[in-house]
Amino acid sequence: MSPDHPPGLDLDRLRTLLDRERPGLVHGPLTGRLIEGGRSNLTYAVADGESKWVVRRPPLGHVLATAHDMRREHRVISALHPTDVPVPRPVLLCEDEGVLGAPFYVMEFVTGTPYRTAEQLAPLGPERTRNAMLSLVDTLVDLHAVDPAEVGLADFGRPEGFLDRQLRRWGKQLDASRSRELAGVDELHAALGRSLPTSPAPAVVHGDYRLDNVLIGENDTIRAILDWEMSTLGDPLTDLGLLVMYSVPLEVANSPVSTTATAAGHPSPAELVERYAARSGRDVSAVAWYTAFAWFKLAVILEGIHYRYTLGQTVGGGFDRIGELVPVFIDHGLTTLQEG
């Protein structure tokens, strides 16, 4: 299949649908390419020579529809687009699997850069790197300031018991991936369960909020937040905890997990927390718990990848070193809880 006709994207059927549902939108023959870097759902850039759009669909041959809910992603960006939260403008949701073989949605193409590593940030210099990270915090505050009921998302999740359910869910994920002894992981899980904080008022939670899930514009502000597949209504401080976790240097040589924490000018975790607290007015005294939970969650995710690697079910490079990172994440989680 040619680069302009990537797998999972039938441009002729897409054009027919767009002409019918959004007449006048497309002005020329469509071309398409797969955008690399997505973690599960497939993302394509589509153009007609004048305008560009993005198509999001589940992976080819997917089984668990609930894990790749296009209606949910489309719903949240449609609800947030009129607010101060920067998201791409939604164009169309198609639940007819006869078009591309799975439900999908179309949104506008937003120009900007996702920064995944400290090396990619380096050309910006310390001041611009700092501005980009502070903008990341400010935009998170804007997201958490949205009243879910006012934008039609009052039923977007079940905030009651959110943290307890999250902890149990990731505990089950860990049990499903157990193939070796992992010192401290059960201790970390139990300690998190014993010290569950009381959640603040629920907010729209992104679920995977970090620098490489946003597009940074030329003025170092955030043009768009992407990858809403884990979004829900829940405890907003889980987003903050994850952001803090990704702002701690891993101190692992040639780590297969990317981090921007070592970039010159990158604010410290404490500074990011203070910025969030000052601008949101939220009590962040339990941030250590949320950060430790983020370390635990990522340890479980990485252990799952390592388990699939041992079974020969991973494709690509770098998976051979994922396993050695898991104890590092567990140790960070335990240390964060003890020091908090």
Secondary structure as GFF3:
##gff-version 3
##sequence-region A 1 340
A	DSSP	alpha_helix	11	21	.	.	.	ID=ss1
A	DSSP	beta_strand	31	34	.	.	.	ID=ss2
A	DSSP	beta_strand	42	47	.	.	.	ID=ss3
A	DSSP	beta_strand	52	57	.	.	.	ID=ss4
A	DSSP	three_ten_helix	65	68	.	.	.	ID=ss5
A	DSSP	alpha_helix	70	80	.	.	.	ID=ss6
A	DSSP	beta_strand	90	94	.	.	.	ID=ss7
A	DSSP	alpha_helix	97	100	.	.	.	ID=ss8
A	DSSP	beta_strand	104	108	.	.	.	ID=ss9
A	DSSP	alpha_helix	118	121	.	.	.	ID=ss10
A	DSSP	three_ten_helix	122	124	.	.	.	ID=ss11
A	DSSP	alpha_helix	125	145	.	.	.	ID=ss12
A	DSSP	three_ten_helix	148	151	.	.	.	ID=ss13
A	DSSP	alpha_helix	162	176	.	.	.	ID=ss14
A	DSSP	alpha_helix	185	194	.	.	.	ID=ss15
A	DSSP	beta_strand	203	205	.	.	.	ID=ss16
A	DSSP	three_ten_helix	211	213	.	.	.	ID=ss17
A	DSSP	beta_strand	214	216	.	.	.	ID=ss18
A	DSSP	beta_strand	222	225	.	.	.	ID=ss19
A	DSSP	beta_strand	232	234	.	.	.	ID=ss20
A	DSSP	alpha_helix	237	245	.	.	.	ID=ss21
A	DSSP	alpha_helix	269	280	.	.	.	ID=ss22
A	DSSP	alpha_helix	287	310	.	.	.	ID=ss23
A	DSSP	three_ten_helix	319	321	.	.	.	ID=ss24
A	DSSP	alpha_helix	322	339	.	.	.	ID=ss25
###
